[in-house]
Amino acid sequence: MDVKIFVDAPDDIRLLRRMRRDIADRGRDLESVLGQYQETVRPMHDEFVGPSRRRADLIVPGEGDNQIIVKFLSAALRALQLHD
């Protein structure tokens, strides 16, 4: 498919989600999560992920209730599959 979707979330939301996931699901401690974020995750986002926003066909907010857009995208993608 040729649809480019960018999910845009503020830096603080991305960091909080990473902290919750890495601590709860991966058993990591806060210091290791923050260290990795500062040394690797944030710089890679700034260099590679963030700039890809400019090439997106659709930018979806990455916070709040996105159920309407998720349903819309699901239906649109299904319709595109049927036509291929």
Summary of the structure (lengths in Angstrom):
residues: 84
radius of gyration: 16.0
end to end distance: 9.4
largest distance: 49.4
contacts: 179
relative contact order: 0.19
helix: 70%
strand: 10%
